[in-house]
Amino acid sequence: MATEGLGAALDRLEQALARVEGAVSAQESRGGETVEELALLKVRHRRLKDSVAQELRQLDLLLAGLPK
């Protein structure tokens, strides 16, 4: 059950990333963000996503070890 929650959380993160990237691309096409700013945002998002995924994996391990 905890693994399903982890998968769902990661799916939501992927969907959020797609929305953010789409919004940034739209903003860039209107003359907003620069290429460098977009690259920094992508790196920042990837780090955040990796951090959240790691924390969720640790939580999953903790929950798996709890007595039922």
Secondary structure by P-SEA (a helix, b strand, c coil): caaaaaaaaaaaaaaaaaaaaaaaaaaaaaccccaaaaaaaaaaaaaaaaaaaaaaaaaaaaaaaccc
